[in-house]
Amino acid sequence: MPSRGRRRALAALLVGACVCQAGARDLNQDDALKLRESGVIVPLDRILQLALARYPGAILLEAELEEEDEVYVYEVELLTPTGVVRELELDAHDGRILKDEED
């Protein structure tokens, strides 16, 4: 059974509503599944490992998959142990961190 954090992340990814940047499109669970199965994007678990490795001890607040200018991006929000909220954008194809900023 997935951990509580993974279940929360999956729920946020699948049903989370967001305020999106212009030009960004939220993807639903069916879109994400098709992209993952076809090898276009890496699984959410891998993305969360990368994000949480950057901020050990952080708590996952939200995770979403979006398409921005024909690039698939995971947006991950973390609460660090020091109480700072970090917003990361990771390339959904390879997990590369595209953006890391304080929210």
C-alpha positions in Angstrom: 0.0 0.0 0.0 1.4 3.5 -0.9 2.5 5.7 1.9 0.3 8.5 3.2 2.5 11.1 1.4 2.3 9.2 -1.9 -1.5 8.9 -1.6 -1.7 12.7 -0.9 0.5 13.4 -3.9 -1.5 11.2 -6.2 -4.7 12.7 -5.0 -3.4 16.2 -5.6 -2.1 15.2 -9.0 -5.3 13.5 -10.0 -7.9 15.8 -8.6 -6.1 18.9 -7.5 -7.4 22.2 -8.9 -4.8 24.9 -9.5 -4.5 28.5 -10.6 -2.4 28.0 -13.8 -0.1 30.2 -15.6 -1.3 31.4 -19.0 -0.6 28.8 -21.6 -0.4 25.9 -19.1 -2.9 23.1 -19.2 -3.6 20.7 -16.4 -3.6 17.1 -17.3 -6.1 14.6 -15.8 -5.4 11.1 -14.5 -6.2 9.5 -17.9 -3.7 11.8 -19.7 -1.0 11.1 -17.1 -1.5 7.4 -17.2 -1.3 7.3 -21.0 1.9 9.5 -21.0 3.5 7.3 -18.3 2.6 4.0 -20.0 4.0 5.3 -23.3 7.3 6.4 -21.6 6.8 10.1 -22.3 6.9 11.0 -18.6 8.5 9.4 -15.6 6.2 8.1 -12.7 5.2 10.5 -10.0 7.0 8.4 -7.4 10.3 9.2 -9.1 9.6 12.9 -9.3 8.7 12.9 -5.6 11.9 11.1 -4.7 13.9 13.8 -6.6 12.0 16.7 -5.0 12.2 15.3 -1.5 15.9 14.5 -1.9 16.5 18.2 -2.5 14.8 19.1 0.8 15.2 16.2 3.2 12.5 16.1 5.8 10.1 18.2 3.8 6.4 17.5 3.6 4.6 17.3 0.3 1.8 19.8 0.0 0.7 19.4 -3.6 1.8 17.8 -6.9 0.3 18.5 -10.4 1.1 17.5 -13.9 0.8 20.3 -16.5 1.7 20.8 -20.1 3.4 24.2 -20.7 4.4 25.2 -24.2 4.4 21.5 -25.4 6.6 20.4 -22.4 5.2 18.2 -19.6 6.0 19.6 -16.2 5.4 18.4 -12.7 4.8 21.2 -10.2 5.6 20.1 -6.7 5.0 22.2 -3.5 6.9 21.3 -0.4 7.0 22.6 3.2 10.5 22.4 4.4 11.5 21.6 8.0 12.2 25.3 8.6 8.6 26.2 7.6 9.4 27.5 4.1 7.1 26.6 1.2 9.1 25.7 -1.9 7.6 25.4 -5.4 9.6 23.2 -7.8 8.9 22.5 -11.4 10.5 19.3 -12.8 10.7 18.2 -16.4 8.2 15.3 -16.5 10.3 13.5 -19.1 13.5 13.2 -17.2 13.0 14.7 -13.7 15.4 17.6 -14.3 14.6 20.5 -12.0 13.5 23.5 -14.1 12.6 25.9 -11.3 13.0 26.0 -7.5 11.6 29.1 -5.7 10.2 30.1 -2.4 6.4 30.5 -2.5 
